[in-house]
């Protein structure tokens, strides 16, 4: 019996222990659930806070962007107003001209017993028609089409509107006829201002007009002095596809065809230049006793090329040398050979003539120093050869 009671006590103790354990587990589970819920609430609050901050930043950025856009538009408008004050005042004057013109026409038509709606439409037809044709002409001009017919139509319609306003002014303000002129001008003045605005700034400058005048004078001089070449140039342009040859290129090609030389030159001019150079060269083939600066001046003048800009390389045709300055001739430093006899000098004469031609082609004087350097002979022998060379060249020129 006692054993049974003990077992019962043990069972109840075990049940109470199990209940306590279950209670503990339930409390732990509840605590964990509460902790998880608190963590979720914290995360939700953090996410909400971040979202609110992001929304606030977005609203602030949008507000700043709007302010920046407004400031940019304001700055753009101010820049435009500063850069286009004429356009602003032109617009103001045009409005101040068009509105009185329309009101005057409405008054004229209603005074003639025309219904007010019809009077408004007819007035809009006259003034609006003029401006419709004006803007059509502007569109045609922007598209590189001829705007003349539109300008004629604009002024024709504007003139009709001006006559209506003038007539109405005479009838309505008979004691002050000048008002009629003002009303008539109101239909024309806006058109005139717009025409000045759109076309007055597109004319040629003084420099362009001067250049155009000079070009026409140049073309007239060409036709006067070179009619055959001009005619040939026109034929060349007609024979080739349009735009292949411009006027200058065609004239240059025609000149080369007729003269065989660059534009501005001819066989006669080359002959004249050659004769002048030979005459000048003969005047300066005077030996070593002539002052060096005089020789230098003479041979600079002898380097003739009337149109040096037409050639890219120096020419030596007919003794016409390069325009570049030449360094002074150095004194020979070679060891002199023995003096030569007259017979030996006569044998050297052909070589001396060739050397003299080279000196002339180089733009240098025919001197004993130059011949001595070319032929590698003594100066005394070169002096004798120089005299013979000059004599031979004078005989050849004569």
Sine and cosine of phi, psi and omega as CSV:
sin_phi,cos_phi,sin_psi,cos_psi,sin_omega,cos_omega
0.00,0.00,-0.71,0.71,0.04,-1.00
-0.90,0.44,-0.55,0.84,0.01,-1.00
-0.92,0.40,-0.62,0.78,0.01,-1.00
-0.89,0.45,-0.68,0.74,-0.01,-1.00
-0.90,0.43,-0.63,0.77,0.01,-1.00
-0.91,0.42,-0.65,0.76,0.02,-1.00
-0.89,0.45,-0.62,0.78,0.01,-1.00
-0.91,0.41,-0.66,0.75,0.03,-1.00
-0.90,0.45,-0.64,0.77,0.00,-1.00
-0.91,0.41,-0.64,0.77,0.01,-1.00
-0.91,0.42,-0.69,0.73,0.00,-1.00
-0.90,0.43,-0.60,0.80,0.04,-1.00
-0.90,0.43,-0.64,0.77,0.01,-1.00
-0.92,0.39,-0.63,0.77,0.02,-1.00
-0.90,0.44,-0.68,0.73,0.02,-1.00
-0.90,0.44,-0.62,0.78,0.03,-1.00
-0.91,0.42,-0.65,0.76,0.02,-1.00
-0.92,0.40,-0.63,0.78,0.04,-1.00
-0.89,0.46,-0.68,0.74,0.03,-1.00
-0.88,0.48,-0.65,0.76,0.00,-1.00
-0.91,0.41,-0.67,0.74,0.03,-1.00
-0.89,0.45,-0.65,0.76,0.02,-1.00
-0.89,0.45,-0.64,0.77,0.02,-1.00
-0.90,0.43,-0.68,0.73,0.01,-1.00
-0.90,0.43,-0.63,0.77,0.03,-1.00
-0.90,0.44,-0.66,0.75,0.03,-1.00
-0.90,0.44,-0.66,0.75,0.03,-1.00
-0.90,0.44,-0.68,0.74,0.01,-1.00
-0.90,0.44,-0.66,0.75,0.03,-1.00
-0.90,0.44,-0.64,0.77,0.02,-1.00
-0.90,0.44,-0.65,0.76,0.02,-1.00
-0.91,0.42,-0.67,0.74,0.03,-1.00
-0.89,0.46,-0.67,0.74,0.02,-1.00
-0.89,0.45,-0.62,0.78,0.01,-1.00
-0.92,0.40,-0.67,0.75,0.02,-1.00
-0.91,0.42,-0.67,0.74,0.02,-1.00
-0.90,0.43,-0.64,0.77,0.04,-1.00
-0.90,0.44,-0.64,0.76,0.02,-1.00
-0.91,0.42,-0.65,0.76,0.04,-1.00
-0.90,0.43,-0.67,0.75,0.04,-1.00
-0.89,0.46,-0.63,0.78,0.03,-1.00
-0.90,0.43,-0.69,0.72,0.02,-1.00
-0.90,0.44,-0.66,0.75,0.03,-1.00
-0.89,0.45,-0.67,0.75,0.02,-1.00
-0.90,0.43,-0.64,0.77,0.02,-1.00
-0.91,0.41,-0.68,0.73,0.03,-1.00
-0.90,0.44,-0.65,0.76,0.02,-1.00
-0.90,0.44,-0.67,0.74,0.01,-1.00
-0.89,0.46,-0.70,0.71,0.02,-1.00
-0.90,0.44,-0.64,0.77,0.02,-1.00
-0.90,0.43,-0.66,0.75,0.03,-1.00
-0.89,0.45,-0.65,0.76,0.05,-1.00
-0.90,0.44,-0.68,0.74,0.02,-1.00
-0.90,0.45,-0.68,0.73,0.03,-1.00
-0.89,0.45,-0.64,0.77,0.01,-1.00
-0.90,0.43,-0.69,0.72,0.04,-1.00
-0.90,0.44,-0.64,0.77,0.01,-1.00
-0.90,0.43,-0.69,0.72,0.03,-1.00
-0.90,0.45,-0.64,0.76,0.02,-1.00
-0.91,0.42,-0.68,0.73,0.02,-1.00
-0.90,0.44,-0.66,0.75,0.02,-1.00
-0.90,0.44,-0.65,0.76,0.03,-1.00
-0.90,0.44,-0.69,0.73,0.03,-1.00
-0.91,0.41,-0.61,0.79,0.03,-1.00
-0.90,0.44,-0.66,0.76,0.04,-1.00
-0.90,0.44,-0.68,0.74,0.04,-1.00
-0.88,0.47,-0.67,0.74,0.01,-1.00
-0.90,0.43,-0.64,0.77,0.02,-1.00
-0.90,0.43,-0.68,0.74,0.03,-1.00
-0.90,0.44,-0.68,0.74,0.02,-1.00
-0.90,0.44,-0.63,0.78,0.02,-1.00
-0.91,0.42,-0.68,0.73,0.04,-1.00
-0.89,0.45,-0.66,0.75,0.01,-1.00
-0.90,0.43,-0.69,0.73,0.01,-1.00
-0.90,0.43,-0.64,0.77,0.03,-1.00
-0.89,0.45,-0.67,0.74,0.02,-1.00
-0.90,0.43,-0.68,0.74,0.02,-1.00
-0.90,0.44,-0.66,0.75,0.03,-1.00
-0.89,0.46,-0.66,0.75,0.00,-1.00
-0.90,0.43,-0.68,0.73,0.00,-1.00
-0.90,0.44,-0.63,0.78,0.02,-1.00
-0.93,0.36,-0.59,0.80,-0.03,-1.00
-0.99,0.13,-0.37,0.93,-0.07,-1.00
-0.76,-0.65,0.83,0.56,0.04,-1.00
-0.91,0.42,-0.53,0.85,0.00,-1.00
-0.90,0.44,-0.66,0.75,0.01,-1.00
-0.88,0.47,-0.64,0.77,0.01,-1.00
-0.88,0.48,-0.75,0.67,-0.03,-1.00
-0.95,0.32,-0.54,0.84,0.07,-1.00
-0.88,0.47,-0.69,0.72,0.03,-1.00
-0.88,0.47,-0.67,0.74,0.01,-1.00
-0.89,0.46,-0.72,0.70,-0.03,-1.00
-0.91,0.41,-0.61,0.79,0.01,-1.00
-0.89,0.45,-0.70,0.72,0.04,-1.00
-0.89,0.46,-0.68,0.73,0.00,-1.00
-0.91,0.41,-0.34,0.94,0.02,-1.00
-1.00,-0.04,-0.65,0.76,-0.08,-1.00
-0.95,0.32,-0.70,0.72,-0.06,-1.00
-0.87,0.50,-0.77,0.64,0.05,-1.00
-0.88,0.48,-0.56,0.83,0.01,-1.00
-0.89,0.45,-0.69,0.72,0.01,-1.00
-0.91,0.41,-0.70,0.72,0.01,-1.00
-0.89,0.47,-0.62,0.78,0.01,-1.00
-0.91,0.41,-0.65,0.76,0.02,-1.00
-0.92,0.38,-0.63,0.77,0.06,-1.00
-0.88,0.47,-0.68,0.74,0.04,-1.00
-0.89,0.45,-0.64,0.77,0.01,-1.00
-0.90,0.43,-0.67,0.74,-0.04,-1.00
-0.96,0.29,-0.66,0.75,0.05,-1.00
-0.92,0.39,-0.53,0.85,0.07,-1.00
-0.92,0.39,-0.38,0.93,0.06,-1.00
-1.00,-0.06,0.40,0.92,0.06,-1.00
0.93,0.38,0.43,0.90,0.11,-0.99
-1.00,0.04,0.68,-0.73,0.00,-1.00
-0.86,0.52,0.54,-0.84,-0.09,-1.00
-0.85,0.52,-0.72,0.70,0.02,-1.00
-0.87,0.50,-0.68,0.73,0.01,-1.00
-0.92,0.40,-0.62,0.78,0.02,-1.00
-0.88,0.47,-0.67,0.74,0.03,-1.00
-0.89,0.45,-0.67,0.75,0.01,-1.00
-0.92,0.40,-0.68,0.74,0.00,-1.00
-0.91,0.41,-0.65,0.76,0.04,-1.00
-0.89,0.45,-0.66,0.75,0.05,-1.00
-0.91,0.42,-0.55,0.84,0.03,-1.00
-0.89,0.46,-0.71,0.70,-0.04,-1.00
-0.92,0.38,-0.84,0.55,-0.03,-1.00
-0.93,0.37,-0.71,0.70,0.01,-1.00
-0.91,0.41,-0.57,0.82,0.04,-1.00
-0.89,0.45,-0.66,0.75,0.03,-1.00
-0.87,0.50,-0.69,0.73,-0.02,-1.00
-0.96,0.26,-0.51,0.86,0.08,-1.00
-0.89,0.46,-0.71,0.70,0.03,-1.00
-0.91,0.41,-0.58,0.81,0.02,-1.00
-0.87,0.49,-0.74,0.67,-0.03,-1.00
-0.95,0.31,-0.49,0.87,0.12,-0.99
-0.90,0.44,-0.65,0.76,0.06,-1.00
-0.90,0.43,-0.62,0.78,0.04,-1.00
-0.90,0.44,-0.65,0.76,0.03,-1.00
-0.91,0.43,-0.66,0.75,0.04,-1.00
-0.90,0.43,-0.65,0.76,0.00,-1.00
-0.91,0.41,-0.64,0.77,0.04,-1.00
-0.90,0.43,-0.47,0.88,0.03,-1.00
-1.00,0.00,0.22,0.98,0.03,-1.00
0.90,0.44,0.53,0.85,0.11,-0.99
-0.97,-0.24,0.32,-0.95,-0.05,-1.00
-0.94,0.34,0.87,-0.49,-0.04,-1.00
-0.99,-0.11,0.14,0.99,-0.14,-0.99
-0.87,0.50,-0.71,0.70,-0.06,-1.00
-0.90,0.44,-0.54,0.84,0.03,-1.00
-0.94,0.34,-0.64,0.77,0.01,-1.00
-0.91,0.41,-0.64,0.77,0.05,-1.00
-0.89,0.46,-0.71,0.71,0.02,-1.00
-0.89,0.46,-0.63,0.78,0.02,-1.00
-0.87,0.50,-0.76,0.65,-0.05,-1.00
-0.94,0.35,-0.50,0.86,0.04,-1.00
-0.91,0.41,-0.75,0.66,0.00,-1.00
-0.91,0.42,-0.66,0.75,0.01,-1.00
-0.89,0.45,-0.57,0.82,0.03,-1.00
-0.92,0.40,-0.65,0.76,0.06,-1.00
-0.87,0.49,-0.70,0.71,0.02,-1.00
-0.89,0.46,-0.62,0.78,0.01,-1.00
-0.91,0.42,-0.62,0.78,0.03,-1.00
-0.90,0.45,-0.66,0.75,0.03,-1.00
-0.87,0.48,-0.72,0.69,-0.01,-1.00
-0.91,0.41,-0.63,0.78,0.01,-1.00
-0.89,0.45,-0.70,0.71,0.00,-1.00
-0.88,0.47,-0.70,0.71,0.02,-1.00
-0.89,0.46,-0.62,0.79,0.02,-1.00
-0.90,0.43,-0.62,0.78,0.03,-1.00
-0.91,0.42,-0.62,0.78,-0.02,-1.00
-0.97,0.25,-0.65,0.76,-0.09,-1.00
-0.99,0.13,-0.49,0.87,-0.06,-1.00
-0.79,-0.61,0.83,0.56,-0.06,-1.00
-0.86,0.51,-0.53,0.85,0.00,-1.00
-0.97,0.24,-0.27,0.96,0.00,-1.00
-0.76,-0.65,0.97,0.22,-0.08,-1.00
-0.89,0.45,-0.35,0.94,0.01,-1.00
-0.90,0.44,-0.43,0.90,0.04,-1.00
-0.90,0.44,-0.56,0.83,0.03,-1.00
-0.88,0.48,-0.64,0.77,0.03,-1.00
-0.91,0.41,-0.63,0.78,0.02,-1.00
-0.90,0.43,-0.70,0.72,0.01,-1.00
-0.90,0.43,-0.66,0.76,0.05,-1.00
-0.89,0.45,-0.64,0.77,0.00,-1.00
-0.93,0.38,-0.43,0.90,-0.03,-1.00
-0.89,0.45,-0.46,0.89,0.04,-1.00
-0.99,0.17,-0.36,0.93,-0.05,-1.00
-0.98,-0.19,-0.49,0.87,-0.17,-0.99
-0.91,0.41,-0.66,0.75,0.00,-1.00
-0.89,0.46,-0.66,0.75,0.05,-1.00
-0.89,0.46,-0.68,0.74,-0.02,-1.00
-0.90,0.44,-0.69,0.72,0.02,-1.00
-0.89,0.46,-0.69,0.72,0.02,-1.00
-0.90,0.44,-0.64,0.77,0.01,-1.00
-0.89,0.45,-0.67,0.75,0.06,-1.00
-0.90,0.44,-0.64,0.77,-0.04,-1.00
-0.91,0.41,-0.66,0.75,-0.10,-1.00
-1.00,0.06,-0.42,0.91,-0.06,-1.00
-0.87,-0.49,-0.36,0.93,-0.07,-1.00
-0.92,0.38,-0.47,0.88,-0.04,-1.00
-1.00,-0.05,0.06,1.00,-0.04,-1.00
-0.96,-0.26,0.10,0.99,-0.01,-1.00
-0.96,0.26,0.13,-0.99,-0.01,-1.00
-0.97,0.23,0.57,-0.82,0.06,-1.00
-0.98,0.22,0.16,-0.99,0.03,-1.00
-0.88,0.48,-0.66,0.75,0.01,-1.00
-0.89,0.45,-0.66,0.75,0.02,-1.00
-0.92,0.40,-0.64,0.77,0.05,-1.00
-0.90,0.43,-0.66,0.75,0.02,-1.00
-0.90,0.43,-0.67,0.74,0.03,-1.00
-0.90,0.43,-0.64,0.77,0.03,-1.00
-0.90,0.44,-0.65,0.76,0.03,-1.00
-0.91,0.42,-0.69,0.73,0.02,-1.00
-0.90,0.43,-0.62,0.79,0.01,-1.00
-0.90,0.43,-0.68,0.74,0.02,-1.00
-0.90,0.44,-0.64,0.77,0.05,-1.00
-0.90,0.43,-0.61,0.79,0.02,-1.00
-0.91,0.43,-0.69,0.73,0.02,-1.00
-0.90,0.43,-0.65,0.76,0.02,-1.00
-0.90,0.44,-0.64,0.77,0.03,-1.00
-0.91,0.42,-0.63,0.78,0.05,-1.00
-0.88,0.47,-0.72,0.69,-0.01,-1.00
-0.90,0.43,-0.52,0.86,-0.02,-1.00
-0.97,0.25,-0.73,0.69,-0.13,-0.99
-1.00,-0.01,-0.43,0.90,-0.05,-1.00
-0.73,-0.68,0.88,0.48,-0.08,-1.00
-0.90,0.44,-0.62,0.78,-0.03,-1.00
-0.92,0.40,-0.65,0.76,-0.01,-1.00
-0.93,0.36,-0.63,0.78,0.05,-1.00
-0.89,0.46,-0.67,0.74,0.02,-1.00
-0.89,0.45,-0.65,0.76,0.04,-1.00
-0.90,0.43,-0.62,0.78,0.03,-1.00
-0.89,0.46,-0.66,0.75,0.03,-1.00
-0.89,0.45,-0.64,0.77,0.02,-1.00
-0.91,0.42,-0.63,0.77,0.03,-1.00
-0.89,0.45,-0.69,0.73,0.02,-1.00
-0.90,0.43,-0.59,0.80,0.01,-1.00
-0.95,0.33,-0.51,0.86,-0.05,-1.00
-0.97,0.23,-0.48,0.88,-0.05,-1.00
-0.99,-0.10,0.29,-0.96,0.06,-1.00
-0.85,0.53,0.51,-0.86,-0.07,-1.00
-0.87,0.49,0.74,-0.67,0.06,-1.00
1.00,-0.01,-0.15,0.99,0.00,-1.00
-0.93,0.37,-0.68,0.73,-0.01,-1.00
-0.90,-0.43,0.83,-0.56,0.16,-0.99
-0.99,0.12,0.02,-1.00,-0.10,-1.00
-0.88,0.47,-0.69,0.72,-0.05,-1.00
-0.92,0.39,-0.70,0.71,0.00,-1.00
-0.90,0.43,-0.63,0.77,0.02,-1.00
-0.91,0.42,-0.67,0.74,0.01,-1.00
-0.91,0.42,-0.67,0.75,0.02,-1.00
-0.88,0.47,-0.68,0.74,0.02,-1.00
-0.90,0.43,-0.68,0.74,0.02,-1.00
-0.90,0.44,-0.62,0.79,0.03,-1.00
-0.89,0.45,-0.69,0.73,0.01,-1.00
-0.90,0.43,-0.59,0.81,0.01,-1.00
-0.91,0.42,-0.66,0.75,-0.09,-1.00
-0.99,0.15,-0.57,0.82,-0.12,-0.99
-0.93,-0.38,-0.34,0.94,-0.07,-1.00
0.97,0.25,0.12,0.99,-0.04,-1.00
-0.81,-0.59,0.10,-0.99,0.06,-1.00
-0.93,0.37,0.42,-0.91,0.01,-1.00
-0.81,0.59,0.75,-0.66,-0.04,-1.00
0.99,-0.16,-0.31,0.95,-0.01,-1.00
-0.91,-0.42,0.28,-0.96,0.02,-1.00
-0.36,-0.93,0.11,-0.99,0.02,-1.00
-0.88,0.48,-0.64,0.77,0.01,-1.00
-0.90,0.44,-0.66,0.75,0.02,-1.00
-0.92,0.40,-0.64,0.76,0.05,-1.00
-0.89,0.46,-0.65,0.76,0.03,-1.00
-0.90,0.45,-0.69,0.72,0.04,-1.00
-0.88,0.47,-0.68,0.73,0.01,-1.00
-0.90,0.43,-0.66,0.75,0.00,-1.00
-0.89,0.45,-0.71,0.70,0.01,-1.00
-0.88,0.47,-0.65,0.76,0.01,-1.00
-0.91,0.41,-0.64,0.76,0.00,-1.00
-0.92,0.40,-0.66,0.75,0.02,-1.00
-0.90,0.44,-0.66,0.75,0.03,-1.00
-0.90,0.44,-0.67,0.74,0.01,-1.00
-0.93,0.38,-0.63,0.78,0.03,-1.00
-0.90,0.43,-0.64,0.77,0.03,-1.00
-0.90,0.44,-0.56,0.83,0.00,-1.00
-0.93,0.37,-0.42,0.91,-0.05,-1.00
-0.96,-0.26,0.06,1.00,0.11,-0.99
-1.00,0.07,0.93,0.36,-0.18,-0.98
-0.88,-0.47,0.09,1.00,0.04,-1.00
0.99,-0.16,-0.15,-0.99,-0.12,-0.99
-1.00,0.00,-0.09,1.00,-0.05,-1.00
-1.00,0.08,-0.12,0.99,0.02,-1.00
-0.97,0.23,0.60,-0.80,-0.01,-1.00
-0.87,0.49,0.65,-0.76,-0.08,-1.00
-0.88,0.47,-0.64,0.76,-0.03,-1.00
-0.92,0.40,-0.51,0.86,0.04,-1.00
-0.93,0.36,-0.67,0.74,0.05,-1.00
-0.88,0.48,-0.70,0.72,0.00,-1.00
-0.87,0.48,-0.68,0.73,0.01,-1.00
-0.89,0.45,-0.68,0.73,-0.02,-1.00
-0.90,0.43,-0.67,0.74,-0.05,-1.00
-0.98,0.21,-0.39,0.92,0.18,-0.98
-0.91,0.42,-0.63,0.78,0.04,-1.00
-0.93,0.37,-0.47,0.88,-0.04,-1.00
-0.97,0.22,-0.29,0.96,0.02,-1.00
-0.98,0.19,0.98,0.21,-0.18,-0.98
-1.00,-0.09,0.78,-0.63,0.25,-0.97
-0.53,-0.85,0.99,-0.14,-0.13,-0.99
-0.84,0.54,-0.50,0.87,-0.03,-1.00
-0.77,-0.63,0.92,0.39,-0.05,-1.00
-0.89,0.46,-0.48,0.88,-0.04,-1.00
-0.94,0.34,-0.23,0.97,-0.01,-1.00
-1.00,0.09,-0.23,0.97,-0.05,-1.00
-0.87,-0.49,0.61,-0.79,-0.01,-1.00
-1.00,-0.09,-0.29,0.96,0.01,-1.00
-0.82,-0.57,0.53,-0.85,0.01,-1.00
-0.89,0.45,0.56,-0.83,0.02,-1.00
-0.96,-0.28,0.54,-0.84,0.08,-1.00
-0.87,-0.50,0.25,0.97,-0.02,-1.00
-0.90,0.44,0.77,-0.63,0.06,-1.00
0.82,0.57,0.56,0.83,0.05,-1.00
0.99,0.16,0.14,0.99,0.03,-1.00
-0.99,0.12,0.93,-0.38,-0.16,-0.99
-0.99,-0.10,-0.02,-1.00,0.02,-1.00
-0.94,0.34,0.50,-0.87,0.04,-1.00
-0.98,0.17,-0.17,0.98,-0.03,-1.00
-0.94,0.34,0.55,-0.84,0.00,-1.00
-0.95,0.33,0.57,-0.82,-0.03,-1.00
-0.97,-0.26,0.64,-0.77,0.06,-1.00
-0.94,0.34,0.43,-0.90,0.02,-1.00
-0.90,0.44,0.50,-0.87,-0.03,-1.00
-0.96,0.29,0.80,-0.60,0.03,-1.00
-0.97,0.24,0.49,-0.87,0.05,-1.00
-0.95,0.32,0.63,-0.78,0.00,-1.00
-0.91,0.42,0.67,-0.74,-0.02,-1.00
-0.90,-0.43,0.04,1.00,-0.03,-1.00
-0.95,0.32,0.34,-0.94,0.03,-1.00
-0.95,0.31,0.88,-0.48,-0.08,-1.00
-0.91,0.41,0.60,-0.80,0.06,-1.00
-1.00,-0.03,0.06,-1.00,-0.04,-1.00
-0.93,0.36,0.42,-0.91,0.02,-1.00
-0.89,0.45,0.54,-0.84,-0.07,-1.00
-0.97,-0.25,0.45,-0.89,0.02,-1.00
-0.99,0.13,0.13,-0.99,0.02,-1.00
-0.88,0.47,-0.60,0.80,0.00,-1.00
-0.91,0.42,-0.67,0.75,0.02,-1.00
-0.92,0.38,-0.60,0.80,0.04,-1.00
-0.91,0.41,-0.62,0.78,0.05,-1.00
-0.89,0.46,-0.60,0.80,0.04,-1.00
-0.93,0.38,-0.51,0.86,0.01,-1.00
-0.99,0.14,-0.15,0.99,-0.11,-0.99
-0.87,0.50,-0.69,0.72,0.04,-1.00
-0.86,0.52,-0.67,0.74,0.04,-1.00
-0.91,0.42,-0.59,0.81,0.01,-1.00
-0.92,0.39,-0.62,0.79,0.05,-1.00
-0.90,0.44,-0.65,0.76,0.04,-1.00
-0.90,0.43,-0.67,0.74,0.02,-1.00
-0.90,0.44,-0.62,0.79,0.03,-1.00
-0.90,0.43,-0.65,0.76,0.05,-1.00
-0.88,0.47,-0.63,0.78,0.05,-1.00
-0.90,0.44,-0.66,0.76,0.02,-1.00
-0.89,0.46,-0.69,0.73,0.02,-1.00
-0.90,0.44,-0.67,0.75,0.02,-1.00
-0.89,0.46,-0.52,0.85,0.03,-1.00
-0.99,0.12,-0.02,1.00,-0.01,-1.00
0.98,0.17,0.40,0.92,-0.03,-1.00
-0.93,-0.37,0.37,-0.93,0.02,-1.00
-0.98,0.22,0.46,-0.89,0.09,-1.00
-0.99,0.12,0.99,-0.16,-0.06,-1.00
-0.81,-0.59,0.27,-0.96,0.04,-1.00
-0.88,0.47,-0.61,0.80,0.01,-1.00
-0.89,0.45,-0.71,0.71,0.00,-1.00
-0.91,0.42,-0.68,0.73,0.02,-1.00
-0.92,0.40,-0.62,0.78,0.02,-1.00
-0.89,0.46,-0.64,0.77,0.00,-1.00
-0.94,0.33,-0.63,0.78,-0.02,-1.00
-0.93,0.36,-0.67,0.75,-0.13,-0.99
-0.99,-0.13,-0.12,0.99,-0.01,-1.00
0.86,0.51,0.77,0.63,0.02,-1.00
-0.82,-0.58,0.12,-0.99,0.01,-1.00
-0.94,0.34,0.43,-0.90,-0.01,-1.00
-0.89,0.46,-0.62,0.78,-0.01,-1.00
-0.89,0.46,-0.66,0.75,0.05,-1.00
-0.92,0.39,-0.60,0.80,0.01,-1.00
-0.91,0.41,-0.56,0.83,0.05,-1.00
-0.88,0.48,-0.70,0.72,0.01,-1.00
-0.92,0.40,-0.69,0.73,0.01,-1.00
-0.90,0.43,-0.61,0.80,-0.01,-1.00
-0.87,0.50,-0.71,0.71,0.01,-1.00
-0.87,0.50,-0.67,0.75,0.00,-1.00
-0.93,0.37,-0.62,0.78,0.01,-1.00
-0.90,0.43,-0.71,0.71,0.00,-1.00
-0.89,0.47,-0.65,0.76,0.02,-1.00
-0.89,0.46,-0.70,0.71,0.02,-1.00
-0.88,0.47,-0.67,0.74,-0.01,-1.00
-0.92,0.39,-0.61,0.79,0.04,-1.00
-0.91,0.41,-0.64,0.77,0.06,-1.00
-0.90,0.45,-0.62,0.78,-0.01,-1.00
-0.92,0.38,-0.67,0.74,0.01,-1.00
-0.91,0.40,-0.67,0.74,0.00,-1.00
-0.89,0.45,0.00,0.00,0.00,0.00
